[in-house]
């Protein structure tokens, strides 16, 4: 996946920028603005996002797409208000990098 700096400028994979750590670990690499989650303007019940996942091994998720359908029930608490607000919505997620987790 591409990386950007804090201003949104893409970091080059052809020089030292490719060794920059993620902002999550104190580095200077951020998600590029065109890779942030977005709601479908034609259908506000549909959204699209990107995610870092374990990209190797038996599941080999890197590049795969997933459809998440929200039922309105929380995993740990069925009455979770955040889960209820998502009821009936769908999120499409593409695994774009390994995330090293």
ABEGO torsion letter per residue (X at the ends): XBBBBAAGBBBBAABAAAABBBAAAGBABBBBAAABBBBBAABAABBBBBBBBBABEAAGABGBBBBBBBAGBBAABAABAAAAAABGBBBBBBBABAGGX
